[in-house]
Every structure is written in C-alpha cells, then in structure tokens.
Amino acid sequence: MSSGFNTDVTRGDRVFHVQTEDRGPQHPSIDTVVYRNGRILLRKSSNYAEFAASADFSAENLKHRVETQHRQVIDSLRSGALDSEIAKAEEDAVRAAGIQVQLLNAGSWLANGRVSLDIGVKRRADNAPASAASIRASIDGALRDGQHAATADADGRAKIEFSLPPLGAGDLALVIEAESDSAKDQIRFTMRSRPKPQAQP
C-alpha cells in the first residue's frame, strides 16, 4: 500500500509545495517533488528494492522512510541548501516557456502617415517583464525595406516611431519581433492592401 506526505513550505515571499510518495511494490521508489505555482522545480527519488527484499521490510518501516525523505527535503529547502538548484530550474522554465510580444496601442498605431508603436514584452512563464528584450518593427510589403529597433526597459516596454514608408500594391503587414536570451516571438498585423490603380478608358 502506497503512502505519501504533502507540505507547503514558505521561504521569504515564496510558497513551495513538497510532495513525497511511495510508488508502490511494482515500482519500489520513493519520490519527492518540489512545486511552485504548479511547476516542478526539483525531484528526488530513492529506490528501495533492496530494502523491500530484506527482513527489515514492513509497511511501518516503509512509511518511516517516506516521511524521513520528505522531512530531509523540507529541511534542505528551509535552510537554503536547495536555492541554487531551484534558481536554475526556475530560470530554465522561464527560458523554455519563451516570451510574448504585444502591441499595446493596436487601435491607434498609425495616424497621418506616422507609425507610433507602444510595445510590451513579457515572459510567458510568470508574466514578468522581459527587460532588455531586443525589439524590431517593419512593414512587410513596403517598397523600401526598413527595420526599426528598440530595447525594452525595466518594465518590458518600448516605443518605436517612424514614418510610414512607400507601400506596394500587394498584401501589407506590420511585423513586430522580440528576442530575449534564446526566446523569440513575432506578431503580424495585416494592413489593408493598397488598391491597384484603375486603367483609364
């Protein structure tokens, strides 16, 4: 019969959830997992196949082993011994989740031939600002190529302004790209195509 323990551990302003369970006789292993906001940050497993085959094995002794491992991880978490491992796991999770770029003034970015973009970039994992993200904006389909760049501030915000370039007759789109570390994101806003000139009779 499997057994398990669940404990919430507060460290500073963060709350971690520690869960330890016996996987059962088919998989003789004791697993401890540390979560934060539903995300796995650390996992510790110990196989007890040898113990299960020994004369010392009993349900009570197994429960004691599960509880001991659970307490050891909690103590390490509270003492700060796991800080570096958890920090790396959180950083890896943020990078894996990527970033999201947004046009904050989507309804008013073009006026009187002038492009004015209010842009926000955030990390998908925790919605925190992606400060120092590199941002580029261009008009796809313009007759003259031109990229306009900016760097997000501490709030993940940036402003890019430029004159609307001469436009072609095909499909047109405003393209905004952002890059932070190895994460990238892109959004496109389709613009109304310029009508082709009518042939004179």
Backbone torsions as a table, in degrees:
resi	resn	phi	psi	omega
1	MET	NA	128.7	-177.6
2	SER	-78.1	154.8	177.6
3	SER	-137.3	161.0	-178.3
4	GLY	-161.3	166.4	-179.9
5	PHE	-137.7	145.4	178.0
6	ASN	-133.4	129.7	-178.4
7	THR	-143.0	135.9	171.2
8	ASP	-91.8	131.0	-177.9
9	VAL	-121.3	123.1	178.4
10	THR	-97.9	127.6	176.5
11	ARG	-133.1	110.0	-173.5
12	GLY	66.9	-126.6	178.6
13	ASP	-101.9	15.0	-178.2
14	ARG	-114.1	144.4	179.0
15	VAL	-116.5	125.3	177.9
16	PHE	-109.1	149.3	175.4
17	HIS	-112.6	125.8	-179.8
18	VAL	-110.4	125.6	-178.8
19	GLN	-127.1	127.3	177.7
20	THR	-127.3	135.0	179.7
21	GLU	-148.0	153.6	172.5
22	ASP	-87.4	127.8	-177.4
23	ARG	-75.6	-10.6	177.1
24	GLY	99.8	169.5	-173.4
25	PRO	-62.4	-27.7	179.2
26	GLN	-72.3	-26.6	178.3
27	HIS	-135.3	80.5	-174.2
28	PRO	-69.1	83.2	-178.3
29	SER	-146.8	144.5	174.9
30	ILE	-106.8	119.0	-177.2
31	ASP	-111.4	130.5	173.2
32	THR	-119.0	129.5	-179.0
33	VAL	-125.9	135.2	176.3
34	VAL	-106.8	122.8	180.0
35	TYR	-113.8	154.2	165.7
36	ARG	-144.6	125.1	-176.0
37	ASN	53.7	38.1	177.2
38	GLY	80.5	-1.8	-177.1
39	ARG	-101.8	134.6	178.3
40	ILE	-75.0	124.5	179.7
41	LEU	-108.6	-26.4	-177.0
42	LEU	-156.1	143.5	178.4
43	ARG	-136.9	133.7	177.2
44	LYS	-128.4	128.4	-179.4
45	SER	-128.4	143.9	175.1
46	SER	-136.7	127.8	-179.1
47	ASN	-83.8	135.0	-179.6
48	TYR	-121.7	28.7	-179.8
49	ALA	-59.1	-41.8	-179.3
50	GLU	-65.7	-42.0	178.1
51	PHE	-64.2	-38.8	-178.8
52	ALA	-63.9	-27.7	-179.4
53	ALA	-91.0	-1.8	-176.6
54	SER	-90.4	167.5	179.5
55	ALA	-72.2	-18.0	-179.0
56	ASP	-80.4	-8.1	-174.5
57	PHE	-69.9	134.3	172.3
58	SER	-158.2	160.9	179.5
59	ALA	-60.3	-37.8	-179.4
60	GLU	-67.7	-42.3	178.7
61	ASN	-66.6	-36.0	177.9
62	LEU	-65.6	-43.3	178.3
63	LYS	-60.1	-38.7	178.9
64	HIS	-63.8	-39.6	177.7
65	ARG	-64.1	-43.0	179.2
66	VAL	-60.6	-47.0	-178.5
67	GLU	-65.4	-38.8	179.8
68	THR	-62.6	-45.6	179.1
69	GLN	-63.6	-40.7	178.9
70	HIS	-59.1	-46.0	-178.7
71	ARG	-67.5	-37.5	-179.8
72	GLN	-62.5	-42.5	179.6
73	VAL	-67.2	-41.9	178.3
74	ILE	-60.9	-44.7	-180.0
75	ASP	-63.0	-41.6	178.9
76	SER	-65.2	-37.9	179.0
77	LEU	-65.4	-45.8	-178.7
78	ARG	-68.3	-32.4	-177.1
79	SER	-79.9	-13.8	-177.9
80	GLY	92.9	1.0	-177.9
81	ALA	-64.7	-21.1	-178.6
82	LEU	-102.7	5.2	-174.8
83	ASP	-55.5	-46.5	-176.0
84	SER	-66.6	-40.5	178.8
85	GLU	-64.1	-42.5	-178.7
86	ILE	-69.1	-40.4	178.6
87	ALA	-61.2	-42.1	178.9
88	LYS	-65.7	-41.4	179.6
89	ALA	-63.7	-40.0	178.9
90	GLU	-66.9	-40.5	178.9
91	GLU	-65.2	-43.0	178.8
92	ASP	-63.1	-38.8	-179.2
93	ALA	-66.1	-40.7	179.3
94	VAL	-64.6	-43.6	-179.9
95	ARG	-65.1	-40.0	-179.2
96	ALA	-67.0	-34.1	-178.2
97	ALA	-74.4	-25.5	176.4
98	GLY	85.4	-166.5	-176.9
99	ILE	-126.4	165.8	177.5
100	GLN	-132.3	126.5	177.3
101	VAL	-102.3	139.7	-177.8
102	GLN	-132.4	142.5	170.1
103	LEU	-94.6	111.7	-171.6
104	LEU	-80.5	-18.1	177.1
105	ASN	-119.9	54.4	-174.2
106	ALA	-59.8	-24.7	-177.7
107	GLY	-92.4	-3.1	-173.5
108	SER	-144.8	26.0	-174.0
109	TRP	-80.1	-14.1	-179.2
110	LEU	-125.1	124.1	178.8
111	ALA	-153.9	129.8	175.2
112	ASN	54.1	41.1	176.9
113	GLY	74.3	13.5	-177.7
114	ARG	-121.3	129.6	177.7
115	VAL	-96.2	126.3	178.3
116	SER	-134.2	108.6	-172.4
117	LEU	-109.4	122.6	169.9
118	ASP	-99.9	113.9	-169.9
119	ILE	-118.5	139.5	174.9
120	GLY	-124.6	141.0	177.6
121	VAL	-129.6	129.2	178.7
122	LYS	-135.9	161.4	178.1
123	ARG	-83.9	134.2	-177.3
124	ARG	-67.8	-30.6	-174.6
125	ALA	-66.3	-40.2	-174.7
126	ASP	-135.4	7.3	179.9
127	ASN	62.3	16.4	177.4
128	ALA	-77.1	152.2	179.4
129	PRO	-60.8	138.2	175.7
130	ALA	-92.0	76.6	-177.2
131	SER	-65.1	147.6	179.4
132	ALA	69.4	12.8	175.4
133	ALA	-66.2	141.7	176.8
134	SER	-86.4	131.4	-175.8
135	ILE	-125.5	137.2	177.1
136	ARG	-131.7	143.4	178.3
137	ALA	-133.2	143.7	178.6
138	SER	-156.4	165.5	175.7
139	ILE	-106.9	110.0	178.5
140	ASP	-75.0	123.1	-178.0
141	GLY	104.0	-0.7	177.0
142	ALA	-71.5	151.0	179.6
143	LEU	-71.5	-22.7	179.5
144	ARG	-123.0	120.7	179.7
145	ASP	-64.6	143.4	176.6
146	GLY	-170.7	124.4	176.1
147	GLN	-111.6	140.5	-178.0
148	HIS	-122.1	129.7	-170.4
149	ALA	-119.6	157.3	175.1
150	ALA	-157.2	167.3	177.5
151	THR	-121.2	131.8	-178.8
152	ALA	-64.7	141.9	178.1
153	ASP	-83.0	-169.1	-176.8
154	ALA	-62.1	-23.3	178.6
155	ASP	-92.7	7.8	-178.9
156	GLY	73.1	22.2	-176.0
157	ARG	-112.7	152.0	176.1
158	ALA	-155.5	155.8	177.6
159	LYS	-125.4	131.3	177.2
160	ILE	-125.6	129.0	179.8
161	GLU	-131.1	139.7	175.5
162	PHE	-164.1	161.4	177.8
163	SER	-76.7	141.2	178.8
164	LEU	-64.0	122.9	-178.3
165	PRO	-75.0	167.3	174.5
166	PRO	-58.1	135.8	-173.2
167	LEU	-105.7	146.8	174.7
168	GLY	-80.2	-177.7	-175.9
169	ALA	-94.2	-9.2	-177.3
170	GLY	-87.6	-156.8	179.4
171	ASP	-69.0	136.1	-178.0
172	LEU	-121.7	147.9	178.4
173	ALA	-153.6	141.5	168.9
174	LEU	-83.3	126.2	-178.6
175	VAL	-116.9	125.7	176.9
176	ILE	-122.0	126.5	-179.7
177	GLU	-121.8	145.7	176.8
178	ALA	-135.6	147.0	179.5
179	GLU	-141.8	132.9	177.9
180	SER	-143.5	121.3	-170.8
181	ASP	55.5	-122.3	179.4
182	SER	-101.3	4.5	-176.9
183	ALA	-92.3	141.2	179.9
184	LYS	-135.8	154.4	173.3
185	ASP	-151.3	154.6	-179.7
186	GLN	-145.3	141.6	172.8
187	ILE	-128.8	151.1	179.7
188	ARG	-131.1	135.4	175.3
189	PHE	-117.2	113.8	-179.2
190	THR	-68.7	133.4	177.9
191	MET	-106.0	153.4	179.4
192	ARG	-64.8	128.4	-179.9
193	SER	-65.1	143.5	177.4
194	ARG	-73.0	128.3	-178.5
195	PRO	-65.5	144.9	178.5
196	LYS	-72.9	143.5	-179.0
197	PRO	-66.1	139.3	-179.4
198	GLN	-75.2	140.2	177.8
199	ALA	-71.2	135.8	179.6
200	GLN	-77.1	136.8	-179.7
201	PRO	-68.0	NA	NA
